[in-house]
Structures are given as structure tokens and as C-alpha cells.
Amino acid sequence: MENDMSGTHKIFTDGESWYDCYKEDVLKQAWQAKREDAQHHYRNLPEITLFCHASQIGILPSVLIPESKWTGRKPVISPTLADTPCADLGVDALLTRLNTVLGTSYDLGMTGLSVFLERCCDLAAKTDFGTAFAHLRPSWYRTDNWERIAEEFDQRSRRDYQMRQSVFHNNRILNRWLPPRHVWDLYSNRVVPWSMSGIDFSSLWTVSHAWVIEEQREGISTTVNGMQWPVPMPRGMPIERIRIELLNNGAEYAWLDVLCLRQAGGADEERRMREWRVDVPTIGHTYERAFYTLIYFSGLGVPLRRSLDLTSDRSWFRRAWTMQEIQVLRENIVIGGLGGQEAPDGDTGIDEEAQRILEAHLALMRDLDHFNIFALLSEMQRRVSTTPVDRVAGLSYLLRADSIPPYYETQDQEDAWSALIAVLGGWEKADLFFLYPRPGDHKARWHPSWNQVLSDTIPTENGSCGPVNSNSVLEDTYEGLLIQRAEVLGLAEAQLDRSHREGELCLLDSDGSQHCVKITAPHQHPIPGNAYSLIGSSTNGKCWVVGHMNEDRFTKVSTFQIFDRAERQRLLSMRVVRKYAKIILV
């Protein structure tokens, strides 16, 4: 056990033990009964309406977005009420407002309620009504003892801190199923900690968006996030408009990066970097588990435009970070910014042709094989990012390793790629070893460097060749078929008019007789005619790596395959093929 500012937290060395300890904090299944009870009460509330006035968006060409509104029977408060300081209200008026919004008639005689509200009204705390409402609402209908609720608040806050501290061990994130640090409570219009939100993943919305160019953005200081950092928004775009669009879609809580993920420019830059180390690589979990995702293809809150360029560097389909979000395309998405906007050139809205093009791009993403490492690498090749290392980090969650490397903005791309390789599963490592045809040109030879990933032609298929393992001293090993010496013939030159080149593998059996087996190279990388050591896939002997052995260490040269099953069986029947050799890969 280690001591910290929030008590003690356990030290975990594996993600499974961590998850077993914090499963309820992640899933929050116990909140379901509270939410169902609250929804029952909400049906009896009076109907209210929120408005967002017309606004001019400062992008080119400029777009006028008319007034929008939400009407419903939910305890949704206005920005003005949310910003009201509790100290200005006092305890009595604060309780009156809470009773009015939530349709109750509580009095200060309830156990612990007066003390709880006094804490909110403490002038030094600077708590506004929106913040107090966000914390009180989830438990409002389910308690008559606010002393116990206060204790639960403190306990949940400590556990949330301990959960996030203990998931990071030995410079790795032990489990990718970390919930978001903050979510946006749309009813109170406040960003709140995950531990204090009255929600589980089953009803959480996420927002995904393209980013407009920096010249068309501005940092907004807002009470929605407690003014902890400037929120980067398209110039002139009010946050309230996005809130209303989410409310109109039935959302209660949402995750939006600019509000819920600490941004640059705040007072505590070191804290941002520390939080991003863990929060950024696990964003994919939030999108994967979310109920629905609202997508703005033209920019956050910006109307969808007929002339939207889906191939530009600013396109949602070209950004590295949206790679973490593509899994939502298989499930429930809502396209944002569809109606009620006007542009001087009539470019807003979407017609049948624009809809067809957008749907075609979405279909391509839906068809992407998320379990094929080469499909993911190929997709990332054509994507761009402001920070170079983001293209490596954007793959971390999708590759579904048990643990994930942390995110460091200034990290060298090759170092980030090596860290990602280290946590990959054995089957993904095997695909890189057996099917990528070139030796690596950075530190490791058995897998491609990140520079090669970005510049080379990526294989189109993965296979059942593995697994490649990592042992306790951080060496990558393979246990499988080994041929100490054989000649590879007929693959020394590229044949650009053919996708597959045919050659022969010739070797001497233990009785001195020579045998040749037909082999195929589904790539153009030359394999000079020479004698090599060979490592074969332990599953079926189909995939082979050509290289050189130095004692028990193997250096890769290239790869080939034996497609014919009869040829594979003939080779495996030879006594020179070792079946369970353990080799260290360099």
C-alpha cells in the first residue's frame, strides 16, 4: 500500500486485478435504480423551454445560425440560474430553488441537509447553483439522510482518485477500460467528475467533431467547466447551442473533449500533461461504450455543409484522433448541425447527393476490419495530426492490448511506436513478424519501424501465425518451427507485373537427400538466393520468416508463405524441422 493525499491506494501490476477492484466505479451499475426513480419523478415536472439566440459563426463563408430551443419536462436549468452564486442565495433560497426545479417540498429538517447546503453557500467555496445542483440532483429523490450522502461523496471522490492513480504502473496504463475523468451534465450545464455523475455508460452520449483551422477558433472562458481552462470553439459558436442539440436528442450527460478533457492554456499545465498521460489513450473506451455519438463533420457545432471536403486535412475522416472513434460507426450515431442554418452562398444543409457521398465515406469506415492490425495501420497512413506522435497514440486503444502506453506530447514517434509494440498481443506481433516483408530499420529488426509503417505498402491481410511473446527481461521471443539451414531461390528480383512471386525452398533432410518446396512471396521485397535460417508459424506452417541465426537470436531478412497444404505437410514431415524451438527476436 502507498499513502497519498486521498488516503491509500493499492498497487496493481496487472489490469485484471485493477478491474476487479474498481469494476463498480467503472460501470456504476448501482446507479441504475436511482436513475429510473429520477426519471419517474421528472415526468411530473412542469414543461420548460430553453433558448439559444441566433449567432454568427466566424468561419469562411460566415454562417448565421438562427435561434434554437429545447422544450421538455426535465430539470434543466438556464445558464443564468446555473451561474447564480449560492452565497448570494443563502440556504433558504437555495433550497427553495432546488425544490422548484426538482418538484419537491423538502425542508431543512431533513438529516444533514442544512449542513450540506451551508457548505454550498460558504462564500469561500465560490459554489454556484449549477455546481450544487449537479452534485445534489443524482441523489435527490433517493435519500432522507444527507449526512450519509456527504460521506458517500467523499468516499467516491477518494476511490476515483485511487482508481486513476493505481491504473498507471511501470509507465503503462494497466487497463484500457478506464472511464472518463469528467462528463458534462447537460441539465445543470456543468462539467462534473465521473464519480459524481448520476449515470453509467448505458446512457452517456459522446460528441465527435472535426476541428476548424486555428485562425477560426477562439478560447472561451466559461463557468461550464469552472473556468479551469479556455474552451477552444469555432469563433462565435456558443456552447449553449451544442447543449440544446444534445438535449433535443434526449441526452442527459455527454462527453465532449474541449469541456471534459483538460485543454492547454489553463492555470495548471503540469496537471494537464499528467492527466493526458492516462486520459488521452483511453478516450476510445468512452466512445466504444457510449449510448450514442453526435458527430459534427464541419466543426464543433458548425452546420453541415454541402461543399464539405471529406478529403482535406481538416476533415473528420482524415484526423488521427477520430481513429479511436470509428468503432461507434457500427452502432448509433447522430449527424449534428443538420437543420435551420443559413449561409450567404446557400451552402448549408445537406441534399441527396451530399448525403450519398457522406454515407459512402461512413460505409467505408464501418467496413474497416478493426481486428486486422494491417487494416488499422493502412488507415492511419492517410490520416494527419497536429502533433506527430498522435498518429501512434491514436492506434493504442483500437489495437486492444491488455495494457496501453501513456501519452506524451513531445515523445519521439519511434519511441512511442516501440512502446506500443511492447504491449501488443502475441497474435498482432506475429502478423508484423510473419507478414510484413521487410526487416525493421530502427532498433528492432523483427517488426517495421514507424517510419516504415507510414511510408511502405502495408500487407492487406492478417493471418494465424503467432503468437510472438515478450518474456520477463523484455525480449521478444517466438516458440515454433525452426529450420537451421535452407536455401531460398527464385525470389531475388521484384516482379512488378505480379502481386505474388513464386520460388523454391531447398534443404537437405537428415539422411542427406535434397528436397525443394514451392513457396510464394506476396510482396516485392527481394530475397537474395542464399542459405538462411527459417522460422515457421507454429499453427500450420504456412507463414515463414527468412533470416540469420546467431546462437538463439534471430535477425529477420524477409518473409514468404507456403500456400499449398500438401507442400506444407511434406516439409513438416522432414526431420530437420524442429517443432518447438524458442528463439529470441532482434
C-alpha positions, 0 to 999 in steps of 0.5 A: 500500500502507498499513502497519498493525499486521498488516503491509500491506494493499492498497487496493481501490476496487472489490469485484471486485478485493477478491474476487479477492484474498481469494476463498480466505479467503472460501470456504476451499475448501482446507479441504475435504480436511482436513475429510473426513480429520477426519471419517474419523478421528472415526468411530473415536472412542469414543461420548460423551454430553453433558448439559444439566440441566433449567432454568427459563426466566424468561419469562411463563408460566415454562417448565421445560425438562427435561434434554437430551443429545447422544450421538455419536462426535465430539470434543466436549468438556464445558464443564468440560474446555473451561474447564480452564486449560492452565497448570494442565495443563502440556504433558504433560497437555495433550497427553495430553488432546488425544490422548484426545479426538482418538484419537491417540498423538502425542508431543512429538517431533513438529516444533514441537509442544512449542513450540506447546503451551508457548505454550498453557500460558504462564500469561500467555496465560490459554489454556484447553483449549477455546481450544487445542483449537479452534485445534489440532483443524482441523489435527490429523490433517493435519500432522507439522510444527507449526512450519509450522502456527504460521506458517500461523496467523499468516499467516491471522490477518494476511490476515483482518485485511487482508481486513476492513480493505481491504473498507471504502473511501470509507465503503462496504463494497466487497463484500457477500460478506464472511464472518463475523468469528467462528463458534462451534465447537460441539465445543470450545464456543468462539467462534473467528475465521473464519480459524481455523475448520476449515470453509467455508460448505458446512457452517456452520449459522446460528441465527435467533431472535426476541428476548424483551422486555428485562425477560426477558433477562439478560447472561451472562458466559461463557468461550464467547466469552472473556468479551469481552462479556455474552451477552444470553439469555432469563433462565435459558436456558443456552447449553449447551442451544442447543449440544446442539440444534445438535449433535443436528442434526449441526452442527459450527460455527454462527453465532449473533449474541449469541456471534459478533457483538460485543454492547454492554456489553463492555470495548471499545465503540469496537471494537464500533461499528467492527466493526458498521460492516462486520459488521452489513450483511453478516450476510445473506451468512452466512445466504444461504450457510449449510448450514442455519438453526435458527430459534427463533420464541419466543426464543433457545432458548425452546420453541415455543409454541402461543399464539405471536403471529406478529403482535406486535412481538416476533415473528420475522416482524415484526423488521427484522433477520430481513429479511436472513434470509428468503432461507434460507426457500427452502432448509433450515431447522430449527424449534428448541425443538420437543420435551420442554418443559413449561409450567404452562398446557400451552402448549408444543409445537406441534399441527396447527393451530399448525403450519398457521398457522406454515407459512402465515406461512413460505409467505408469506415464501418467496413474497416476490419478493426481486428486486422492490425494491417487494416488499422495501420493502412488507415492511419497512413492517410490520416494527419495530426497536429502533433506527430506522435498522435498518429501512434497514440491514436492506434493504442486503444483500437489495437486492444492490448491488455495494457496501453502506453501513456501519452506524451506530447513531445515523445519521439514517434519511434519511441512511442511506436516501440512502446506500443509494440511492447504491449501488443498481443502475441497474435498482432506481433506475429502478423508484423513478424510473419507478414510484413516483408521487410526487416525493421530499420530502427532498433528492432529488426523483427517488426517495421519501424514507424517510419516504415509503417507510414511510408511502405505498402502495408500487407492487406491481410492478417493471418494465424501465425503467432503468437510472438511473446515478450518474456520477463527481461523484455525480449521478444521471443517466438516458440515454433518451427525452426529450420537451421539451414535452407536455401531460398531461390527464385525470389531475388528480383521484384516482379512488378507485373505480379502481386505474388512471386513464386520460388523454391525452398531447398534443404537437405533432410537428415539422411542427406537427400535434397528436397525443394518446396514451392513457396510464394512471396506476396510482396516485392521485397527481394530475397537474395538466393542464399542459405538462411535460417527459417522460422515457421508459424507454429499453427500450420506452417504456412507463414515463414520468416527468412533470416540469420541465426546467431546462437538463439537470436534471430535477425529477420531478412524477409518473409514468404508463405507456403500456400499449398497444404500438401507442400506444407505437410511434406516439409513438416514431415522432414526431420530437420524441422524442429517443432518447438524451438524458442528463439529470441527476436532482434 
